[in-house]
Amino acid sequence: MGLILFLIVGGLIGWIAGLMLGGVPGGIIGNIVAGVVGAWIGESIFGQFGPEMMGIYILPAILGALIFVAILSVILKMIR
């Protein structure tokens, strides 16, 4: 059950990042990946602060997801 909730929180974070940047490639799976990878990037760069859900600190995770989605979007535009 914990893994499912972790993926749901990651998906919500990816969805928020997608709303801010105009979408995440890959739909729901892309949102989950962006949220989980974004949480890792955000906590690595900014540390642990703000509210926490299922071991994910929300504010650094959103910032990390924004960074991840922006980089991913640039790479995908270069490929096309």
C-alpha positions as CSV (number, residue, x, y, z in Angstrom):
1,M,0.0,0.0,0.0
2,G,2.9,2.3,0.8
3,L,4.3,2.0,-2.7
4,I,1.0,2.8,-4.3
5,L,0.6,5.9,-2.2
6,F,4.2,6.9,-3.0
7,L,3.4,6.6,-6.7
8,I,0.2,8.6,-6.4
9,V,2.0,11.4,-4.6
10,G,4.7,11.3,-7.3
11,G,2.1,11.5,-10.0
12,L,0.4,14.5,-8.4
13,I,3.8,16.3,-8.2
14,G,4.5,15.5,-11.8
15,W,1.0,16.7,-12.7
16,I,1.6,20.0,-10.9
17,A,4.9,20.4,-12.7
18,G,3.2,19.7,-16.0
19,L,0.5,22.3,-15.3
20,M,3.2,24.9,-14.7
21,L,5.2,24.0,-17.8
22,G,2.5,23.0,-20.3
23,G,2.5,19.3,-20.0
24,V,4.6,16.3,-19.2
25,P,5.4,13.9,-22.1
26,G,4.1,10.4,-21.5
27,G,0.7,11.1,-19.8
28,I,0.1,9.5,-16.4
29,I,3.3,7.4,-16.5
30,G,5.2,10.5,-17.4
31,N,3.7,12.4,-14.5
32,I,4.7,9.6,-12.1
33,V,8.2,9.5,-13.4
34,A,8.6,13.3,-13.4
35,G,7.3,13.4,-9.8
36,V,9.5,10.6,-8.4
37,V,12.6,11.8,-10.3
38,G,11.8,15.4,-9.5
39,A,11.6,14.5,-5.8
40,W,15.0,12.9,-5.9
41,I,16.5,15.9,-7.8
42,G,14.8,18.5,-5.6
43,E,15.9,16.9,-2.4
44,S,19.4,16.5,-3.7
45,I,19.6,20.2,-4.7
46,F,17.4,21.9,-2.2
47,G,17.4,19.6,0.8
48,Q,14.4,18.6,2.9
49,F,11.9,21.3,3.8
50,G,8.3,22.0,3.8
51,P,5.4,19.6,4.1
52,E,6.0,15.9,3.6
53,M,3.8,13.1,2.2
54,M,4.9,9.5,2.0
55,G,8.5,10.4,2.4
56,I,8.4,13.1,-0.4
57,Y,9.0,16.7,0.6
58,I,6.5,18.5,-1.5
59,L,8.2,21.9,-2.2
60,P,11.6,20.5,-3.2
61,A,9.9,17.8,-5.2
62,I,7.9,20.3,-7.2
63,L,11.0,22.4,-7.9
64,G,12.9,19.2,-8.9
65,A,10.1,18.1,-11.2
66,L,10.0,21.5,-12.9
67,I,13.8,21.2,-13.5
68,F,13.4,17.6,-14.8
69,V,10.4,18.4,-17.1
70,A,12.1,21.5,-18.5
71,I,15.3,19.5,-19.3
72,L,13.3,16.6,-20.8
73,S,11.2,19.0,-22.9
74,V,14.4,20.7,-24.4
75,I,15.9,17.3,-25.2
76,L,12.7,16.0,-26.8
77,K,12.4,19.2,-28.9
78,M,16.0,18.7,-30.1
79,I,15.3,15.2,-31.2
80,R,12.2,16.1,-33.2
